[in-house]
Amino acid sequence: MDRTLTAFLTDDHRWEALQQRDRAADGAFFYAVKTTGVYCRPTCASRVPNRKNVAFFDTWSAAEQAGFRSCKRCQPKAETLPEIVAIKRACEIIEAAETAPKLDALADAVGWSQYHFQRVFKRTVGVTPKDYFAAKRLRRLQDSLQQPSSVTEAIHEAGFGSISRVYEDTAGLLGMSPQTYKTGAVGVEIRFAVEESFIGWVLVAASDRGICAIE
């Protein structure tokens, strides 16, 4: 049986997951609030209810059969969390941008306040929107450096301005200079590790100068 599901078989474990807004619990069970008549995902952003007013269900259909209606905020019947949809949209905007999008523009694009957007984005992605843009631009540089074009052309194609600044800023991020990266890192010792995370398997490679790749 799936380890995620077996971790939430008892009401005590489910209550703990609800209090912690444990993302691993999403889809494993649903909870309903007797005083409001509404059922939610365990990750719902609504205020945590009083324990004595909570009922747990294995499925959303079981909650509805018991007379509860779905929460409009967390949309428990939807296959994808509304927050995830919004963050994916923001990521698409950032990835398509040549310059870093402003925080207020990203928040407006998904219909959230700047504070809520920044908080949820970092919680979901693990970095701020600004850092996410920097990582994607660096990825474009890595891809460009693998093409026949010169290092200078690759830097401009990736959306960077000053070449000297790129050498200063990216040596640690590439784990080497752009020129060394382009020539295949000959003679550079690179170490790597592979770990499983909540988004899947992650590989991290690094030289003595910094991280070379995160995949």
C-alpha positions in Angstrom: 0.0 0.0 0.0 1.1 3.6 -0.7 3.2 4.9 2.3 1.5 8.3 2.0 -1.9 6.8 2.5 -1.0 4.5 5.3 0.5 7.4 7.2 -3.0 9.0 7.6 -5.2 6.0 8.6 -6.0 7.2 12.1 -8.0 10.3 13.1 -5.1 11.4 15.4 -2.6 11.3 12.5 -5.1 13.1 10.3 -5.7 15.8 12.9 -1.9 16.3 13.2 -1.6 16.6 9.4 -4.5 19.1 9.2 -2.8 21.3 11.9 0.5 21.2 10.0 -1.1 21.7 6.5 0.9 18.7 5.5 1.0 18.6 1.7 1.7 14.9 1.7 -1.8 14.4 3.2 -3.6 16.1 0.2 -5.7 13.4 -1.5 -5.2 10.9 1.4 -8.3 12.1 3.2 -10.8 15.0 3.6 -12.1 16.7 6.7 -15.5 18.4 7.4 -16.5 21.1 9.9 -19.8 20.3 11.6 -20.5 23.9 12.5 -20.2 25.2 8.9 -21.3 22.1 6.9 -18.2 22.4 4.7 -15.6 19.8 3.8 -12.0 20.6 2.8 -8.6 19.3 1.8 -6.2 18.9 4.8 -4.1 21.6 3.2 -6.9 24.2 3.0 -5.8 27.7 4.0 -9.0 28.3 6.1 -8.5 28.7 9.9 -8.0 25.4 11.7 -11.3 24.4 13.3 -12.0 23.2 16.8 -11.1 19.5 17.0 -14.5 18.5 18.4 -16.2 20.0 15.3 -14.1 18.0 12.8 -15.1 14.8 11.0 -12.7 12.9 8.7 -13.5 11.1 5.5 -11.6 8.9 3.1 -13.1 10.5 0.0 -14.9 13.7 -0.9 -17.9 11.7 -2.1 -18.2 10.2 1.4 -18.2 13.7 2.9 -21.0 14.7 0.5 -23.0 11.6 1.3 -22.8 12.7 5.0 -24.4 16.0 4.0 -21.4 18.3 3.7 -20.7 20.7 0.8 -17.3 21.4 -0.8 -15.2 24.3 0.2 -15.0 27.1 -2.4 -11.5 28.0 -1.3 -9.6 24.8 -1.6 -11.9 23.1 -4.1 -11.5 19.5 -2.7 -13.2 17.9 -5.7 -10.7 19.3 -8.2 -7.8 17.0 -9.2 -5.3 19.9 -9.0 -4.9 22.3 -6.1 -5.9 25.9 -7.2 -2.6 27.2 -5.7 -0.6 24.8 -7.8 -2.4 26.0 -11.0 -1.7 29.6 -10.1 2.0 29.0 -9.3 2.4 27.1 -12.5 1.0 30.0 -14.4 3.4 32.4 -12.6 6.3 30.1 -13.5 5.3 30.1 -17.1 5.3 33.9 -17.1 8.7 34.1 -15.5 10.2 31.5 -17.9 9.0 33.4 -20.9 10.3 36.8 -19.7 13.6 38.3 -20.9 13.8 40.6 -17.8 12.7 39.7 -14.3 8.9 40.4 -14.0 7.9 42.7 -11.1 6.2 41.1 -8.1 3.0 43.1 -8.4 2.6 42.1 -12.1 3.0 38.4 -11.2 0.5 38.7 -8.3 -2.0 40.5 -10.5 -1.7 37.8 -13.2 -2.9 35.1 -10.7 -5.3 37.4 -8.9 -3.5 37.5 -5.5 -2.1 40.1 -3.3 1.7 40.6 -3.5 2.2 39.3 0.1 0.1 36.1 -0.5 1.7 35.4 -3.8 5.3 35.8 -2.5 4.6 33.6 0.5 2.8 30.8 -1.5 5.4 30.9 -4.4 8.3 30.5 -2.1 6.6 27.8 -0.1 5.7 25.9 -3.2 8.7 26.4 -5.4 11.3 26.7 -2.7 12.7 30.1 -3.9 11.5 33.6 -4.5 10.2 34.7 -7.9 13.4 36.7 -8.4 15.6 33.7 -7.6 13.5 31.5 -9.9 14.0 34.0 -12.8 17.8 34.0 -12.1 17.9 30.2 -12.1 16.0 30.1 -15.4 18.2 32.7 -17.0 21.2 30.7 -15.9 19.7 27.7 -17.5 19.3 29.5 -20.7 23.0 30.5 -20.5 24.0 26.8 -20.0 21.9 25.8 -23.0 23.4 28.6 -25.1 26.9 27.7 -24.1 26.4 24.2 -25.6 25.6 25.7 -29.0 28.2 26.5 -31.8 27.9 30.3 -31.0 30.7 32.1 -29.2 30.6 32.7 -25.4 29.7 36.4 -26.0 26.8 35.5 -28.2 25.6 32.8 -25.7 25.7 35.4 -22.9 23.5 37.9 -24.9 21.2 35.1 -26.1 20.5 34.2 -22.5 19.5 37.7 -21.7 22.5 39.0 -19.8 23.9 42.4 -20.3 27.5 43.1 -19.2 29.9 40.2 -20.1 32.3 41.0 -17.2 29.4 40.9 -14.8 28.3 37.6 -16.1 31.8 36.2 -15.4 31.7 37.6 -11.8 28.1 36.4 -11.1 28.0 33.0 -12.8 31.4 31.5 -12.0 30.1 30.2 -8.7 26.7 29.3 -10.2 28.1 27.4 -13.1 30.9 25.9 -11.0 33.4 27.3 -13.5 33.8 30.2 -15.9 31.5 30.3 -19.0 34.5 29.6 -21.3 35.4 26.4 -19.3 31.7 25.3 -19.3 31.5 25.8 -23.0 34.6 23.6 -23.7 33.2 20.8 -21.7 34.8 21.4 -18.3 37.9 19.5 -19.3 40.1 18.8 -16.2 37.4 20.0 -13.8 36.6 17.6 -11.0 32.8 17.4 -10.6 31.0 15.7 -7.7 27.3 14.8 -7.7 24.5 13.5 -5.5 21.0 12.2 -6.3 18.2 12.4 -3.7 14.5 11.9 -3.8 12.3 14.9 -2.9 8.5 15.6 -2.9 8.8 16.7 -6.6 10.7 13.6 -7.7 14.4 12.7 -8.0 16.9 15.6 -7.8 20.5 15.6 -9.0 23.0 18.2 -7.8 26.5 18.5 -9.3 29.2 20.8 -8.1 32.9 21.6 -8.5 35.2 23.4 -6.0 33.9 26.7 -7.3 30.2 26.1 -6.9 27.1 24.2 -8.2 27.2 23.1 -11.8 23.8 21.7 -12.2 20.5 20.9 -10.5 18.2 18.6 -12.4 
